[in-house]
């Protein structure tokens, strides 16, 4: 366990310090801001409702449930059980790392940002991936960038975001399975007005 934690810390320093550049300093704090993704969420909701009607409404409900379950499991259950301190609480920002956003008051493992975004990405990938094969890579890339940003800005260790991502994938997959059972297989069918 100590060698794994040391590897995690070394990886944190590599991302937080060695990957440092002006573009990432500008971009990464933006990527973790919920308001930046609001147009994307509005688009997804509108797209599902306009194109798939009732089935789209059920999909939106399950998408919201996926985020709620992932967020509560990560922040209320796992974080409070593991109690791992954030790197910005353990390391000295001026000497050992770059803290690019406020540190945050909660614990570190797992990353709720990672779990929430991977839950959304997984659910949408399974939901839309058969109709629109091209969405798979952008969805995984989007969730991965948000997860990477957590480490880059100094609020999570890499294992925190990996744990959050795995939790999000499991929740998104589970919600999709429930959605599939409710909608007789989960295959979306366009329903034009």
Secondary structure, 3 states (H helix, E strand, C coil): CHHHHHHHHHHHHHHHHHCCCHHHHHHHHHHCCHHHHHHHHHHHHHHHHHHHHHHHHHHHHHHHHHHHHHHHHHHHHHHHHHCCCCHHHHCCCCCCCCCCCCCCCCCCCCCHHHHHHHHHHHHHHHHHCCCCCCHHHHHHHHHHHHHHHHHHCCCCCHHHHHHHHHHHHHHHHHHHHHHHHHCCCCCCCCCCC
